Each structure stands twice: as structure tokens, then as C-alpha cells.
């Protein structure tokens, strides 16, 4: 009996990234997380191929911080991002 084929198979590619970016990505990953999966998720987000409910609170706050020009809002978002509980839940 053969294995079931994936409906969306993967393909290996080769890309060049600055070493500092690779190190920053690696800093976000745990020992068991996949760099390829992380980059694939980042590409999906950039292309708008995601649901808002799939984004965690810290990532959403970081996206808002990067997008806003308002200094007061940037400060508030940065404070939330650097807190230990960005969701505000008890």
C-alpha cells in the first residue's frame, strides 16, 4: 500500500539572506522549531494568505508597532511588546 500524497507538496529552494537576518530568525526559534517552516509562515503572512485569528498577540502588536507613525501609539505598543504578558490577560 502506498503513502497518501500531499495535496500541497514542498520543494527545496536556495535563497541568500544576510547573516544578521538568519541569526535574528534563529533567535526566535526554539531548538525543535523549523527555520523553513518559520520562513514559509512569514512568506504566507507577507502575501496575505492567513487568517487574523492565526496571528498571536505578540506578533500582531509587533506588526502594529512597525506600521504606525504615531509616537504615543508606538510607545504604548512597545510597552506591551516588552511586557511579560502582552495579551493583557490575568
C-alpha positions as CSV (number, residue, x, y, z in Angstrom):
1,X,0.0,0.0,0.0
2,X,1.5,3.4,-1.0
3,X,1.5,6.5,1.1
4,X,-1.0,9.2,0.5
5,X,0.4,12.1,-1.5
6,X,0.3,15.6,-0.1
7,X,-2.2,18.0,-1.6
8,X,0.4,20.7,-1.4
9,X,3.9,19.2,-1.7
10,X,7.0,21.1,-0.7
11,X,10.0,21.9,-2.8
12,X,13.5,22.7,-1.7
13,X,14.8,26.1,-2.8
14,X,18.0,28.0,-2.2
15,X,17.9,31.7,-1.1
16,X,20.5,34.1,0.1
17,X,19.9,36.1,3.3
18,X,22.1,38.4,5.3
19,X,23.7,36.6,8.3
20,X,22.2,39.0,10.7
21,X,18.7,38.2,9.5
22,X,19.4,34.4,9.8
23,X,20.7,35.0,13.3
24,X,17.6,37.0,14.2
25,X,15.3,34.3,12.8
26,X,17.2,31.6,14.8
27,X,16.9,33.7,17.9
28,X,13.1,33.5,17.6
29,X,13.1,29.7,17.2
30,X,13.3,27.0,19.8
31,X,15.6,24.0,19.4
32,X,12.8,21.9,17.9
33,X,11.3,24.5,15.6
34,X,12.0,24.5,11.8
35,X,13.6,27.5,10.2
36,X,12.0,26.5,6.9
37,X,8.5,26.4,8.4
38,X,9.1,29.8,10.1
39,X,10.1,31.4,6.7
40,X,7.2,29.7,5.0
41,X,4.8,31.2,7.6
42,X,6.5,34.6,7.2
43,X,6.0,34.4,3.4
44,X,2.3,33.5,3.8
45,X,1.8,36.4,6.1
46,X,3.5,38.8,3.7
47,X,1.4,37.6,0.9
48,X,-1.8,38.0,3.0
49,X,-2.5,34.3,3.0
50,X,-3.5,34.0,6.6
51,X,-6.5,34.5,8.9
52,X,-6.3,37.2,11.6
53,X,-7.1,34.6,14.3
54,X,-4.0,32.7,13.4
55,X,-1.7,35.6,14.5
56,X,-0.6,35.5,18.1
57,X,-0.9,38.7,20.2
58,X,2.8,39.5,20.4
59,X,3.2,39.2,16.6
60,X,0.1,41.4,16.0
61,X,1.4,44.0,18.3
62,X,4.8,44.0,16.5
63,X,3.0,44.4,13.2
64,X,1.1,47.4,14.5
65,X,4.2,48.9,16.0
66,X,6.0,48.6,12.7
67,X,3.1,50.1,10.8
68,X,2.2,53.2,12.9
69,X,3.8,56.6,12.7
70,X,2.0,57.9,15.8
71,X,4.7,58.3,18.6
72,X,2.3,57.8,21.5
73,X,0.8,54.7,20.0
74,X,4.3,53.4,19.1
75,X,5.3,53.8,22.8
76,X,2.2,52.0,24.1
77,X,2.7,49.1,21.7
78,X,6.4,48.9,22.6
79,X,5.5,48.8,26.3
80,X,3.0,45.9,25.6
81,X,5.6,44.1,23.5
82,X,8.2,44.2,26.2
83,X,5.8,43.2,29.0
84,X,5.7,39.6,30.1
85,X,2.0,39.3,29.3
86,X,1.2,41.2,26.0
87,X,-2.3,39.8,25.8
88,X,-3.4,41.7,28.9
89,X,-5.0,38.5,30.3
90,X,-4.6,37.9,34.1
